[in-house]
């Protein structure tokens, strides 16, 4: 289950793996995503820090980290085909596989209903 940051990113823990991406709301707001500028593998970020940029036909937006983390992999499929962020932003269109630095921060994130209340 995804947990949501107010800056329109999500984080999902699946067993030993943790994924980060942009929300469906962010994708809907941006429109067709045509390019993703990824932060490098090995980079560490504090919660809320900018760790990449997405560009669409309408605008560019920063990708804020939903928790403190280290990037362990980027989604090479998304790098090759940014349209994955359009069709499945909260699934196959994930941006980063990460290692959480402060897993307790997840408790302060929004669940889906809370995020929907914030975004209207």
C-alpha positions in Angstrom: 0.0 0.0 0.0 1.3 3.4 -0.9 1.9 6.2 1.6 1.7 9.8 0.2 3.8 12.9 0.7 2.0 16.3 0.4 4.4 17.2 -2.5 2.7 14.5 -4.7 5.1 11.6 -4.3 4.4 8.2 -2.9 6.5 5.4 -1.2 5.6 1.7 -1.1 7.4 -1.0 0.9 7.2 -4.5 -0.7 9.0 -7.0 1.4 12.7 -6.1 1.2 12.2 -3.5 -1.5 11.0 0.1 -1.3 9.8 2.1 -4.3 9.2 5.9 -4.8 7.3 7.7 -7.6 4.9 10.5 -8.4 1.2 10.3 -7.7 -1.6 9.9 -10.2 -2.7 13.5 -9.2 0.8 14.8 -10.1 0.6 13.0 -13.5 -2.9 14.3 -14.1 -1.8 17.9 -13.3 1.4 17.7 -15.4 -0.1 16.0 -18.5 1.9 13.8 -20.8 5.4 13.2 -19.2 8.1 13.2 -21.9 11.3 13.2 -19.8 12.6 12.3 -16.4 15.8 13.6 -14.9 16.9 11.1 -12.3 19.2 11.6 -9.3 22.1 9.2 -9.4 22.2 5.8 -7.7 23.9 6.2 -4.3 22.6 9.7 -3.6 21.0 10.3 -0.3 18.2 12.8 0.4 16.3 14.1 3.4 12.5 13.9 3.5 11.1 16.6 1.2 14.3 17.2 -0.7 14.3 17.4 -4.5 15.7 14.3 -6.2 14.8 14.7 -9.8 12.6 16.5 -12.3 9.8 15.4 -14.5 9.0 17.3 -17.7 5.7 17.2 -19.5 4.4 18.9 -22.6 2.9 21.5 -20.2 5.5 22.0 -17.5 8.4 20.8 -15.4 8.1 19.8 -11.8 10.5 18.8 -9.0 10.3 15.3 -7.5 10.4 15.6 -3.7 11.4 12.6 -1.6 8.6 11.3 0.6 11.1 10.1 3.3 14.8 10.3 4.0 16.5 7.7 1.8 19.3 6.5 -0.4 18.7 5.7 -4.0 19.7 2.1 -4.8 18.3 1.9 -8.3 16.4 3.9 -10.9 13.6 2.5 -13.1 15.5 1.9 -16.3 12.2 1.1 -18.1 10.9 4.5 -17.2 14.2 6.1 -18.3 13.8 4.5 -21.7 10.1 5.2 -21.9 8.9 8.1 -19.8 5.3 7.5 -20.9 5.1 4.7 -18.2 4.7 7.6 -15.7 1.6 8.6 -17.7 -0.1 5.1 -17.9 0.9 3.7 -14.5 2.5 6.4 -12.2 1.8 4.4 -9.0 2.9 1.1 -10.4 5.2 0.3 -13.3 6.0 4.0 -13.6 8.0 4.1 -10.3 11.1 6.3 -10.3 13.4 4.9 -7.6 14.1 1.8 -5.6 15.4 3.1 -2.3 16.8 2.3 1.1 15.0 4.2 3.8 17.1 6.1 6.3 14.3 7.0 8.7 11.5 4.4 8.4 9.6 6.1 11.2 8.9 9.0 8.8 6.5 6.8 7.0 4.1 7.1 10.0 3.7 10.8 9.3 2.8 10.3 5.6 -0.8 10.3 4.3 -2.8 7.2 3.4 -4.8 7.2 0.1 -7.9 8.8 1.7 -5.8 11.5 3.4 -4.0 12.3 0.2 -7.3 12.5 -1.7 -8.7 14.9 0.9 -5.6 17.1 0.5 -5.8 17.1 -3.3 -9.6 17.4 -3.6 
